[in-house]
């Protein structure tokens, strides 16, 4: 579970809610990592008080921190990718070292979130070739330090359109080729993270499932080589009717949620659905079918009581 670090009291409240949900004692928290927090540096070369507090609070309790500099080449970092990643590395290592000073062996992840700005407007750009380069470089650095690596699936599109799709593919490719262990902001991003979209979440889920299928090891044995089926069909035949195909066709290939693989005539007869209309329909269907994950009513009651008590106490002041 993720909790955002905006001051010590908020960190402790989040940890207490999760302690209740997991039904752990206070002592058991220190040997069970149940929460992680993404720690962003205030680039260039600064860790502000809320982020430092987050590192200190969670590292002290053996909870995970994902130290992720938010470096935009040309704005908060040098205009060159090499320079921007060098700055990213220094900032990430500073936060990671702080966590280890607080508690040696506290779980940490090396985060990479270096992209560039549009030099015509100054707006952040994501899913760019430069983002891909930085994502892959970040992964190499994380492996050098033998740390888990966090990357992201991001884009700068303002609508669920072709730009949203291809920029997310670029981002995911950078993350996967960088060897990311955690893809944070994995689904739903639009406008550089300023907006979220149910339709984009469906599209991203399809992309992530495609990548996950691609990453599965390829089995090569007598059954998959299908030499007997090749001999059975012979020159000029087809494989639709052979037993080898009949035994496997239901699950042979990835079945997409959004992509439409019918020919033009069949697609047109079905109303010519496009990706934006399909994602909208799927999002509505999934929302209608959503079921709250089950939780012991007594545990939920204890969580609600804690939240009600903190609200009655006036909550906490957000640190900036």
TAVENKA-V617543 format. One record per residue. RES is the residue in three letters. SS is DSSP state (H for helix, E for strand, C for the rest). Layout:
RES;SS
RES;SS
This chain:
UNK;C
UNK;E
UNK;C
UNK;C
UNK;C
UNK;C
UNK;C
UNK;H
UNK;H
UNK;H
UNK;H
UNK;H
UNK;H
UNK;H
UNK;H
UNK;H
UNK;H
UNK;H
UNK;H
UNK;H
UNK;H
UNK;H
UNK;C
UNK;C
UNK;C
UNK;H
UNK;H
UNK;H
UNK;H
UNK;C
UNK;C
UNK;C
UNK;C
UNK;C
UNK;C
UNK;E
UNK;E
UNK;E
UNK;E
UNK;C
UNK;C
UNK;C
UNK;C
UNK;C
UNK;C
UNK;C
UNK;C
UNK;C
UNK;H
UNK;H
UNK;H
UNK;H
UNK;H
UNK;H
UNK;H
UNK;H
UNK;H
UNK;H
UNK;H
UNK;H
UNK;C
UNK;C
UNK;C
UNK;E
UNK;E
UNK;E
UNK;E
UNK;E
UNK;E
UNK;C
UNK;C
UNK;E
UNK;E
UNK;C
UNK;C
UNK;C
UNK;E
UNK;C
UNK;C
UNK;C
UNK;H
UNK;H
UNK;H
UNK;H
UNK;H
UNK;H
UNK;H
UNK;H
UNK;H
UNK;H
UNK;H
UNK;H
UNK;H
UNK;H
UNK;H
UNK;H
UNK;H
UNK;H
UNK;H
UNK;H
UNK;H
UNK;H
UNK;C
UNK;C
UNK;C
UNK;C
UNK;C
UNK;E
UNK;E
UNK;E
UNK;E
UNK;E
UNK;C
UNK;C
UNK;E
UNK;E
UNK;E
UNK;C
UNK;C
UNK;C
UNK;C
UNK;C
UNK;C
UNK;E
UNK;E
UNK;C
UNK;C
UNK;C
UNK;H
UNK;H
UNK;H
UNK;H
UNK;H
UNK;H
UNK;H
UNK;H
UNK;H
UNK;H
UNK;H
UNK;H
UNK;H
UNK;H
UNK;H
UNK;H
UNK;C
UNK;C
UNK;C
UNK;E
UNK;E
UNK;E
UNK;E
UNK;E
UNK;C
UNK;C
UNK;C
UNK;C
UNK;C
UNK;C
UNK;C
UNK;C
UNK;C
UNK;H
UNK;H
UNK;H
UNK;H
UNK;H
UNK;H
UNK;H
UNK;H
UNK;H
UNK;H
UNK;H
UNK;H
UNK;H
UNK;H
UNK;H
UNK;H
UNK;C
UNK;C
UNK;C
UNK;C
UNK;E
UNK;E
UNK;E
UNK;C
UNK;C
UNK;C
UNK;C
UNK;E
UNK;E
UNK;H
UNK;H
UNK;H
UNK;C
UNK;E
UNK;E
UNK;C
UNK;H
UNK;H
UNK;H
UNK;H
UNK;H
UNK;H
UNK;H
UNK;H
UNK;H
UNK;H
UNK;H
UNK;H
UNK;H
UNK;H
UNK;H
UNK;H
UNK;H
UNK;C
UNK;C
UNK;C
UNK;C
UNK;C
UNK;C
UNK;C
UNK;H
UNK;H
UNK;H
UNK;H
UNK;C
UNK;H
UNK;H
UNK;H
UNK;H
UNK;H
UNK;H
UNK;H
UNK;C
UNK;C
UNK;C
UNK;C
UNK;C
UNK;C
UNK;C
UNK;C
UNK;C
UNK;H
UNK;H
UNK;H
UNK;H
UNK;C
UNK;C
UNK;H
UNK;H
UNK;H
UNK;C
UNK;C
UNK;C
UNK;C
UNK;C
UNK;C
UNK;C
UNK;C
UNK;C
UNK;C
UNK;C
UNK;C
UNK;H
UNK;H
UNK;H
UNK;H
UNK;H
UNK;H
UNK;C
UNK;C
UNK;C
UNK;C
UNK;C
UNK;H
UNK;H
UNK;H
UNK;H
UNK;H
UNK;H
UNK;H
UNK;H
UNK;H
UNK;H
UNK;H
UNK;H
UNK;H
UNK;H
UNK;H
UNK;C
UNK;C
UNK;C
UNK;C
UNK;C
UNK;C
UNK;C
UNK;H
UNK;H
UNK;H
UNK;H
UNK;H
UNK;H
UNK;H
UNK;H
UNK;H
UNK;H
UNK;H
UNK;H
UNK;H
UNK;H
UNK;H
UNK;H
UNK;C
UNK;C
UNK;C
UNK;C
UNK;C
UNK;C
UNK;C
UNK;C
